[in-house]
Amino acid sequence: MIVEARGALCPVPTVLASLALEKRRPGEMVDLLADDPTTRRDLPGWCAEFGHRVLDVVELSRGFRIRIQKHL
């Protein structure tokens, strides 16, 4: 599932990722597209707090993609 959050400021991208993860089964992925630098810093901590795993962060021509795996 791809979540488009470019143009949104923190905490909106994290909230959108949370809502998307609620719809996923354990082990499934969510790709969050964002461009707010605060999200890049804060989302990994939020994921760790709730047991989700950040698999990678990839730079894009506009922003970045954070791939998240829902907790197992």
N, CA, C and O atoms as CSV, one atom per row, in Angstrom:
chain,resi,resn,atom,element,x,y,z
A,1,MET,N,N,0.850,-1.170,0.000
A,1,MET,CA,C,0.000,0.000,0.000
A,1,MET,C,C,0.896,1.233,0.000
A,1,MET,O,O,1.872,1.303,0.747
A,2,ILE,N,N,0.559,2.190,-0.833
A,2,ILE,CA,C,1.304,3.447,-0.916
A,2,ILE,C,C,0.463,4.545,-0.283
A,2,ILE,O,O,-0.719,4.702,-0.591
A,3,VAL,N,N,1.096,5.301,0.606
A,3,VAL,CA,C,0.436,6.422,1.271
A,3,VAL,C,C,1.126,7.698,0.808
A,3,VAL,O,O,2.321,7.882,1.044
A,4,GLU,N,N,0.391,8.561,0.162
A,4,GLU,CA,C,0.919,9.830,-0.343
A,4,GLU,C,C,0.767,10.900,0.732
A,4,GLU,O,O,-0.347,11.296,1.074
A,5,ALA,N,N,1.895,11.363,1.260
A,5,ALA,CA,C,1.858,12.392,2.300
A,5,ALA,C,C,2.766,13.569,1.958
A,5,ALA,O,O,3.048,14.406,2.815
A,6,ARG,N,N,3.227,13.636,0.707
A,6,ARG,CA,C,4.073,14.782,0.321
A,6,ARG,C,C,3.241,16.053,0.385
A,6,ARG,O,O,2.095,16.090,-0.063
A,7,GLY,N,N,3.834,17.079,0.944
A,7,GLY,CA,C,3.138,18.352,1.120
A,7,GLY,C,C,2.502,18.500,2.491
A,7,GLY,O,O,2.118,19.602,2.883
A,8,ALA,N,N,2.387,17.397,3.225
A,8,ALA,CA,C,1.806,17.429,4.577
A,8,ALA,C,C,2.920,17.565,5.610
A,8,ALA,O,O,4.002,16.998,5.462
A,9,LEU,N,N,2.631,18.323,6.647
A,9,LEU,CA,C,3.612,18.518,7.719
A,9,LEU,C,C,3.322,17.574,8.879
A,9,LEU,O,O,2.189,17.137,9.080
A,10,CYS,N,N,4.368,17.273,9.632
A,10,CYS,CA,C,4.265,16.407,10.804
A,10,CYS,C,C,3.262,17.028,11.776
A,10,CYS,O,O,3.332,18.233,12.019
A,11,PRO,N,N,2.352,16.272,12.328
A,11,PRO,CA,C,2.305,14.815,12.440
A,11,PRO,C,C,1.421,14.127,11.404
A,11,PRO,O,O,1.176,12.926,11.520
A,12,VAL,N,N,0.933,14.851,10.390
A,12,VAL,CA,C,-0.004,14.257,9.435
A,12,VAL,C,C,0.557,13.012,8.744
A,12,VAL,O,O,-0.159,12.014,8.669
A,13,PRO,N,N,1.805,13.011,8.229
A,13,PRO,CA,C,2.303,11.791,7.597
A,13,PRO,C,C,2.313,10.578,8.535
A,13,PRO,O,O,2.023,9.460,8.109
A,14,THR,N,N,2.639,10.795,9.784
A,14,THR,CA,C,2.638,9.698,10.751
A,14,THR,C,C,1.215,9.201,11.000
A,14,THR,O,O,0.990,7.996,11.110
A,15,VAL,N,N,0.273,10.104,11.089
A,15,VAL,CA,C,-1.130,9.708,11.275
A,15,VAL,C,C,-1.614,8.906,10.065
A,15,VAL,O,O,-2.298,7.894,10.224
A,16,LEU,N,N,-1.265,9.351,8.865
A,16,LEU,CA,C,-1.666,8.623,7.662
A,16,LEU,C,C,-1.031,7.234,7.615
A,16,LEU,O,O,-1.678,6.263,7.221
A,17,ALA,N,N,0.233,7.144,8.016
A,17,ALA,CA,C,0.896,5.838,8.073
A,17,ALA,C,C,0.211,4.937,9.092
A,17,ALA,O,O,0.010,3.750,8.834
A,18,SER,N,N,-0.146,5.487,10.240
A,18,SER,CA,C,-0.829,4.723,11.279
A,18,SER,C,C,-2.159,4.170,10.778
A,18,SER,O,O,-2.471,3.000,11.004
A,19,LEU,N,N,-2.933,4.995,10.107
A,19,LEU,CA,C,-4.225,4.554,9.578
A,19,LEU,C,C,-4.045,3.453,8.535
A,19,LEU,O,O,-4.817,2.494,8.500
A,20,ALA,N,N,-3.030,3.591,7.689
A,20,ALA,CA,C,-2.762,2.567,6.675
A,20,ALA,C,C,-2.315,1.257,7.321
A,20,ALA,O,O,-2.725,0.181,6.885
A,21,LEU,N,N,-1.487,1.339,8.347
A,21,LEU,CA,C,-1.002,0.128,9.018
A,21,LEU,C,C,-2.133,-0.614,9.726
A,21,LEU,O,O,-2.095,-1.840,9.840
A,22,GLU,N,N,-3.141,0.124,10.201
A,22,GLU,CA,C,-4.291,-0.524,10.836
A,22,GLU,C,C,-5.011,-1.461,9.873
A,22,GLU,O,O,-5.618,-2.443,10.302
A,23,LYS,N,N,-4.950,-1.166,8.580
A,23,LYS,CA,C,-5.644,-1.958,7.564
A,23,LYS,C,C,-4.803,-3.125,7.046
A,23,LYS,O,O,-5.307,-3.957,6.291
A,24,ARG,N,N,-3.556,-3.197,7.432
A,24,ARG,CA,C,-2.643,-4.237,6.964
A,24,ARG,C,C,-2.599,-5.400,7.950
A,24,ARG,O,O,-2.902,-5.244,9.133
A,25,ARG,N,N,-2.226,-6.538,7.450
A,25,ARG,CA,C,-1.996,-7.714,8.299
A,25,ARG,C,C,-0.565,-7.673,8.811
A,25,ARG,O,O,0.290,-7.031,8.202
A,26,PRO,N,N,-0.292,-8.351,9.929
A,26,PRO,CA,C,1.092,-8.415,10.421
A,26,PRO,C,C,2.050,-8.885,9.321
A,26,PRO,O,O,1.782,-9.855,8.612
A,27,GLY,N,N,3.157,-8.180,9.204
A,27,GLY,CA,C,4.173,-8.513,8.214
A,27,GLY,C,C,4.014,-7.790,6.890
A,27,GLY,O,O,4.956,-7.754,6.099
A,28,GLU,N,N,2.838,-7.208,6.624
A,28,GLU,CA,C,2.627,-6.483,5.372
A,28,GLU,C,C,3.305,-5.113,5.416
A,28,GLU,O,O,3.616,-4.593,6.488
A,29,MET,N,N,3.524,-4.549,4.248
A,29,MET,CA,C,4.263,-3.293,4.108
A,29,MET,C,C,3.358,-2.116,3.782
A,29,MET,O,O,2.291,-2.262,3.187
A,30,VAL,N,N,3.828,-0.941,4.198
A,30,VAL,CA,C,3.242,0.339,3.806
A,30,VAL,C,C,4.398,1.210,3.330
A,30,VAL,O,O,5.410,1.331,4.019
A,31,ASP,N,N,4.252,1.812,2.162
A,31,ASP,CA,C,5.233,2.771,1.655
A,31,ASP,C,C,4.678,4.168,1.864
A,31,ASP,O,O,3.657,4.533,1.281
A,32,LEU,N,N,5.347,4.941,2.688
A,32,LEU,CA,C,4.939,6.313,2.956
A,32,LEU,C,C,5.788,7.242,2.104
A,32,LEU,O,O,7.015,7.238,2.208
A,33,LEU,N,N,5.139,8.038,1.263
A,33,LEU,CA,C,5.827,9.058,0.474
A,33,LEU,C,C,5.654,10.380,1.203
A,33,LEU,O,O,4.530,10.810,1.460
A,34,ALA,N,N,6.757,11.021,1.533
A,34,ALA,CA,C,6.703,12.255,2.313
A,34,ALA,C,C,7.853,13.170,1.902
A,34,ALA,O,O,8.788,12.748,1.222
A,35,ASP,N,N,7.767,14.424,2.325
A,35,ASP,CA,C,8.856,15.366,2.063
A,35,ASP,C,C,9.147,16.274,3.257
A,35,ASP,O,O,9.966,17.188,3.161
A,36,ASP,N,N,8.492,16.025,4.356
A,36,ASP,CA,C,8.728,16.815,5.574
A,36,ASP,C,C,9.909,16.211,6.338
A,36,ASP,O,O,9.828,15.061,6.769
A,37,PRO,N,N,10.998,16.954,6.515
A,37,PRO,CA,C,12.172,16.420,7.210
A,37,PRO,C,C,11.872,15.926,8.628
A,37,PRO,O,O,12.533,15.010,9.118
A,38,THR,N,N,10.894,16.520,9.276
A,38,THR,CA,C,10.533,16.080,10.632
A,38,THR,C,C,10.004,14.654,10.613
A,38,THR,O,O,10.259,13.883,11.538
A,39,THR,N,N,9.277,14.304,9.575
A,39,THR,CA,C,8.749,12.944,9.453
A,39,THR,C,C,9.895,11.944,9.357
A,39,THR,O,O,9.852,10.883,9.981
A,40,ARG,N,N,10.912,12.277,8.584
A,40,ARG,CA,C,12.075,11.386,8.441
A,40,ARG,C,C,12.733,11.131,9.801
A,40,ARG,O,O,13.238,10.039,10.059
A,41,ARG,N,N,12.723,12.133,10.653
A,41,ARG,CA,C,13.348,11.996,11.971
A,41,ARG,C,C,12.420,11.288,12.963
A,41,ARG,O,O,12.873,10.427,13.717
A,42,ASP,N,N,11.130,11.638,12.973
A,42,ASP,CA,C,10.218,11.163,14.015
A,42,ASP,C,C,9.556,9.812,13.736
A,42,ASP,O,O,9.274,9.061,14.670
A,43,LEU,N,N,9.304,9.494,12.465
A,43,LEU,CA,C,8.572,8.268,12.145
A,43,LEU,C,C,9.286,6.998,12.617
A,43,LEU,O,O,8.616,6.102,13.129
A,44,PRO,N,N,10.607,6.875,12.472
A,44,PRO,CA,C,11.258,5.656,12.975
A,44,PRO,C,C,11.037,5.440,14.478
A,44,PRO,O,O,10.859,4.302,14.911
A,45,GLY,N,N,11.047,6.493,15.266
A,45,GLY,CA,C,10.782,6.368,16.699
A,45,GLY,C,C,9.357,5.934,16.980
A,45,GLY,O,O,9.113,5.115,17.866
A,46,TRP,N,N,8.413,6.485,16.225
A,46,TRP,CA,C,7.017,6.092,16.380
A,46,TRP,C,C,6.849,4.617,16.032
A,46,TRP,O,O,6.166,3.877,16.740
A,47,CYS,N,N,7.481,4.195,14.930
A,47,CYS,CA,C,7.403,2.783,14.522
A,47,CYS,C,C,7.956,1.876,15.614
A,47,CYS,O,O,7.342,0.861,15.946
A,48,ALA,N,N,9.091,2.227,16.166
A,48,ALA,CA,C,9.697,1.413,17.217
A,48,ALA,C,C,8.783,1.334,18.438
A,48,ALA,O,O,8.665,0.278,19.060
A,49,GLU,N,N,8.145,2.434,18.777
A,49,GLU,CA,C,7.249,2.467,19.934
A,49,GLU,C,C,6.072,1.502,19.770
A,49,GLU,O,O,5.609,0.910,20.745
A,50,PHE,N,N,5.590,1.346,18.533
A,50,PHE,CA,C,4.429,0.503,18.289
A,50,PHE,C,C,4.782,-0.867,17.696
A,50,PHE,O,O,3.898,-1.636,17.317
A,51,GLY,N,N,6.072,-1.154,17.621
A,51,GLY,CA,C,6.507,-2.475,17.181
A,51,GLY,C,C,6.626,-2.661,15.684
A,51,GLY,O,O,6.859,-3.774,15.214
A,52,HIS,N,N,6.467,-1.577,14.922
A,52,HIS,CA,C,6.621,-1.660,13.474
A,52,HIS,C,C,8.106,-1.515,13.131
A,52,HIS,O,O,8.908,-1.082,13.958
A,53,ARG,N,N,8.449,-1.881,11.915
A,53,ARG,CA,C,9.860,-1.871,11.525
A,53,ARG,C,C,10.046,-1.013,10.274
A,53,ARG,O,O,9.362,-1.220,9.272
A,54,VAL,N,N,10.961,-0.060,10.328
A,54,VAL,CA,C,11.330,0.708,9.141
A,54,VAL,C,C,12.348,-0.124,8.374
A,54,VAL,O,O,13.441,-0.394,8.872
A,55,LEU,N,N,11.983,-0.531,7.155
A,55,LEU,CA,C,12.869,-1.375,6.359
A,55,LEU,C,C,13.896,-0.560,5.592
A,55,LEU,O,O,15.051,-0.968,5.470
A,56,ASP,N,N,13.483,0.590,5.074
A,56,ASP,CA,C,14.437,1.458,4.391
A,56,ASP,C,C,13.843,2.842,4.169
A,56,ASP,O,O,12.634,3.053,4.270
A,57,VAL,N,N,14.732,3.767,3.866
A,57,VAL,CA,C,14.355,5.127,3.484
A,57,VAL,C,C,15.080,5.399,2.171
A,57,VAL,O,O,16.305,5.298,2.097
A,58,VAL,N,N,14.324,5.742,1.147
A,58,VAL,CA,C,14.886,5.960,-0.188
A,58,VAL,C,C,14.602,7.387,-0.619
A,58,VAL,O,O,13.468,7.859,-0.538
A,59,GLU,N,N,15.641,8.069,-1.079
A,59,GLU,CA,C,15.487,9.420,-1.608
A,59,GLU,C,C,14.774,9.355,-2.959
A,59,GLU,O,O,15.068,8.490,-3.784
A,60,LEU,N,N,13.848,10.266,-3.173
A,60,LEU,CA,C,13.139,10.380,-4.443
A,60,LEU,C,C,13.433,11.755,-5.039
A,60,LEU,O,O,14.019,12.610,-4.374
A,61,SER,N,N,13.032,11.964,-6.276
A,61,SER,CA,C,13.252,13.283,-6.880
A,61,SER,C,C,12.479,14.363,-6.122
A,61,SER,O,O,12.875,15.528,-6.097
A,62,ARG,N,N,11.377,13.952,-5.509
A,62,ARG,CA,C,10.593,14.869,-4.666
A,62,ARG,C,C,10.309,14.173,-3.345
A,62,ARG,O,O,9.342,13.419,-3.234
A,63,GLY,N,N,11.132,14.416,-2.360
A,63,GLY,CA,C,10.921,13.832,-1.041
A,63,GLY,C,C,11.611,12.493,-0.872
A,63,GLY,O,O,12.709,12.277,-1.385
A,64,PHE,N,N,10.963,11.603,-0.153
A,64,PHE,CA,C,11.538,10.306,0.165
A,64,PHE,C,C,10.424,9.293,0.379
A,64,PHE,O,O,9.259,9.650,0.556
A,65,ARG,N,N,10.810,8.013,0.359
A,65,ARG,CA,C,9.879,6.923,0.637
A,65,ARG,C,C,10.383,6.178,1.857
A,65,ARG,O,O,11.550,5.791,1.917
A,66,ILE,N,N,9.503,5.977,2.832
A,66,ILE,CA,C,9.828,5.164,3.995
A,66,ILE,C,C,8.993,3.896,3.902
A,66,ILE,O,O,7.764,3.954,3.886
A,67,ARG,N,N,9.664,2.750,3.842
A,67,ARG,CA,C,8.965,1.464,3.783
A,67,ARG,C,C,8.863,0.918,5.208
A,67,ARG,O,O,9.866,0.749,5.901
A,68,ILE,N,N,7.628,0.649,5.622
A,68,ILE,CA,C,7.335,0.200,6.987
A,68,ILE,C,C,6.706,-1.184,6.921
A,68,ILE,O,O,5.823,-1.440,6.102
A,69,GLN,N,N,7.170,-2.068,7.790
A,69,GLN,CA,C,6.556,-3.398,7.927
A,69,GLN,C,C,5.750,-3.410,9.211
A,69,GLN,O,O,6.249,-3.063,10.281
A,70,LYS,N,N,4.486,-3.817,9.085
A,70,LYS,CA,C,3.624,-3.887,10.269
A,70,LYS,C,C,4.163,-4.941,11.224
A,70,LYS,O,O,4.682,-5.975,10.803
A,71,HIS,N,N,4.030,-4.663,12.519
A,71,HIS,CA,C,4.550,-5.588,13.551
A,71,HIS,C,C,4.041,-6.992,13.312
A,71,HIS,O,O,2.933,-7.196,12.816
A,72,LEU,N,N,4.873,-7.961,13.676
A,72,LEU,CA,C,4.504,-9.380,13.461
A,72,LEU,C,C,3.700,-9.925,14.568
A,72,LEU,O,O,3.316,-11.094,14.535
